């Protein structure tokens, strides 16, 4: 399994992360997906996160 942050952008009060995930499933074979998350930060802590 390989993962990594592909890109990110600072939106003022939030960060947008784009990840790349590659893995192999025993029954379904190789899979790839690119989840995107938006994290809202306050006082150096994540207060909300959406995928």
C-alpha positions as a LaTeX table, in Angstrom:
\begin{tabular}{lrrr}
\hline
Residue & $x$ (\AA) & $y$ (\AA) & $z$ (\AA) \\
\hline
Unk1 & 0.00 & 0.00 & 0.00 \\
Unk2 & 1.29 & 3.43 & $-0.91$ \\
Unk3 & $-0.14$ & 6.71 & 0.32 \\
Unk4 & 0.97 & 10.31 & 0.24 \\
Unk5 & $-0.20$ & 13.89 & 0.20 \\
Unk6 & $-0.36$ & 14.87 & $-3.45$ \\
Unk7 & $-1.40$ & 18.50 & $-3.05$ \\
Unk8 & $-2.70$ & 20.95 & $-0.48$ \\
Unk9 & $-4.04$ & 24.49 & $-0.45$ \\
Unk10 & $-4.54$ & 26.99 & 2.37 \\
Unk11 & $-8.05$ & 28.48 & 2.30 \\
Unk12 & $-7.68$ & 31.03 & 5.15 \\
Unk13 & $-9.36$ & 29.11 & 7.97 \\
Unk14 & $-9.09$ & 25.65 & 6.38 \\
Unk15 & $-6.70$ & 23.36 & 4.54 \\
Unk16 & $-7.59$ & 21.26 & 1.50 \\
Unk17 & $-5.63$ & 17.99 & 1.20 \\
Unk18 & $-5.56$ & 15.71 & $-1.83$ \\
Unk19 & $-4.16$ & 12.21 & $-1.15$ \\
Unk20 & $-3.19$ & 9.45 & $-3.56$ \\
Unk21 & $-3.73$ & 5.87 & $-2.32$ \\
Unk22 & $-2.72$ & 2.71 & $-4.18$ \\
Unk23 & $-3.26$ & $-0.74$ & $-2.70$ \\
Unk24 & $-3.85$ & $-4.36$ & $-3.62$ \\
Unk25 & $-6.97$ & $-6.19$ & $-2.45$ \\
Unk26 & $-6.83$ & $-9.99$ & $-2.34$ \\
Unk27 & $-10.23$ & $-10.44$ & $-4.08$ \\
Unk28 & $-10.54$ & $-7.24$ & $-6.16$ \\
Unk29 & $-6.92$ & $-6.75$ & $-7.28$ \\
Unk30 & $-5.07$ & $-3.41$ & $-7.53$ \\
Unk31 & $-7.06$ & $-0.33$ & $-6.50$ \\
Unk32 & $-6.40$ & 3.40 & $-6.68$ \\
Unk33 & $-8.33$ & 6.26 & $-5.17$ \\
Unk34 & $-7.80$ & 9.94 & $-4.48$ \\
Unk35 & $-9.63$ & 11.17 & $-1.38$ \\
Unk36 & $-9.87$ & 14.91 & $-0.72$ \\
Unk37 & $-10.32$ & 16.29 & 2.79 \\
Unk38 & $-11.03$ & 19.79 & 4.07 \\
Unk39 & $-9.76$ & 20.48 & 7.59 \\
Unk40 & $-10.88$ & 23.48 & 9.62 \\
Unk41 & $-8.32$ & 24.56 & 12.23 \\
Unk42 & $-8.60$ & 26.66 & 15.37 \\
Unk43 & $-5.91$ & 27.22 & 18.01 \\
Unk44 & $-3.57$ & 24.70 & 16.30 \\
Unk45 & $-6.18$ & 21.90 & 16.40 \\
Unk46 & $-8.47$ & 20.37 & 13.79 \\
Unk47 & $-12.02$ & 21.27 & 14.82 \\
Unk48 & $-13.82$ & 19.89 & 11.73 \\
Unk49 & $-12.88$ & 17.58 & 8.88 \\
Unk50 & $-14.88$ & 16.58 & 5.79 \\
Unk51 & $-14.04$ & 14.07 & 3.04 \\
\hline
\end{tabular}
